[in-house]
Amino acid sequence: MPEFTFLGVHEQPDFAKLYITFYPKGKIIELKSLKLYVYHLRDIIVSYERLINIIYDHMIETFQPDRLRLTLVCNPRGGISSKLVIDSDWKDRGGEEKFKDYPERDDEWGILM
């Protein structure tokens, strides 16, 4: 999602790109539903560190995928850029680390754009 927006903790708009890696088990994500869900998130006041966990928890609970990886690349604010990643395949998330495709790539943030 190249135009992901939400209200930061100071009620100022924040802008980011959200990348979703999703390996379905029994359910898939309908794109219209995903769009409506993301629009709903524009109205809550939350830090981006908490926001990625909210999205992750909702998607895991709703879809129960074989794998879910979220990468949130936030626009710089105050001269600081941030990139957050969460992956259900990580052992500390209860995963088996069976996919082994998360070493950083050669580009600036480790994301194919």
C-alpha positions in Angstrom: 0.0 0.0 0.0 1.9 3.0 -1.2 -0.3 5.6 0.5 -0.9 4.4 4.0 -2.0 7.2 6.4 -2.9 7.4 10.0 -3.0 9.8 13.0 0.1 9.8 15.1 0.2 10.3 18.8 0.1 14.1 18.5 -2.9 13.9 16.2 -0.8 14.8 13.2 -1.1 12.8 10.0 1.6 10.2 9.4 2.4 8.7 6.1 3.9 5.3 5.3 4.1 2.4 2.9 2.7 -0.9 4.1 4.0 -4.1 2.6 2.0 -7.3 3.3 3.4 -10.8 2.7 0.5 -13.2 3.1 0.4 -17.0 2.7 -3.2 -18.1 3.1 -4.4 -21.3 4.6 -8.1 -21.2 4.2 -9.1 -17.6 3.8 -7.8 -14.9 1.5 -7.9 -11.1 1.8 -10.5 -9.4 -0.3 -8.9 -6.2 -1.6 -12.0 -4.0 -1.1 -12.2 -5.2 2.5 -8.5 -4.5 3.1 -9.0 -1.0 1.7 -12.0 -0.3 4.0 -10.0 -1.7 7.0 -7.1 0.6 6.2 -9.4 3.6 5.8 -10.8 2.8 9.3 -7.3 3.0 10.8 -7.1 6.7 9.6 -9.4 7.7 12.5 -7.6 6.2 15.4 -4.7 8.0 17.2 -1.8 5.6 17.6 2.0 5.4 17.4 3.3 3.5 14.4 5.0 1.1 16.7 1.7 0.1 18.1 -0.2 0.3 14.8 1.8 -2.5 13.1 1.0 -4.8 16.1 -2.7 -3.9 15.8 -2.8 -4.7 12.1 -0.8 -7.9 12.7 -3.1 -9.1 15.5 -6.2 -8.4 13.5 -5.0 -10.2 10.4 -3.7 -13.2 12.3 -7.0 -13.6 14.2 -9.2 -13.0 11.1 -7.3 -15.0 8.5 -5.1 -17.5 10.4 -2.6 -17.5 7.5 0.3 -19.9 7.1 2.5 -16.8 7.2 2.0 -13.1 7.6 4.8 -10.6 7.3 4.2 -6.8 7.6 6.7 -4.1 6.8 5.8 -0.5 7.6 8.1 2.1 6.1 7.3 5.5 7.6 8.1 8.8 6.1 10.7 10.8 8.0 9.5 12.9 10.8 11.9 15.2 12.6 14.7 13.9 10.4 14.3 10.3 11.5 13.1 7.5 9.2 11.8 4.2 10.5 11.0 0.8 9.2 9.1 -1.8 11.3 8.9 -5.5 10.4 6.9 -8.3 12.0 6.7 -11.8 10.7 4.7 -14.8 12.0 7.5 -17.1 10.9 9.9 -15.8 13.5 10.5 -18.2 16.4 9.8 -15.5 19.0 6.4 -15.1 17.3 5.7 -18.9 17.5 6.8 -19.6 14.0 9.0 -22.4 12.7 11.4 -20.2 10.7 10.7 -22.4 7.7 10.7 -19.7 5.0 14.2 -18.3 5.5 13.6 -15.4 3.1 14.0 -12.5 5.5 17.7 -11.6 5.3 18.1 -8.0 4.1 18.4 -7.4 0.4 20.8 -5.0 -1.3 18.5 -1.9 -1.5 18.4 0.9 1.1 15.6 -0.6 3.3 15.7 -4.2 2.4 12.4 -4.0 0.4 11.9 -4.7 -3.3 10.0 -1.7 -4.5 
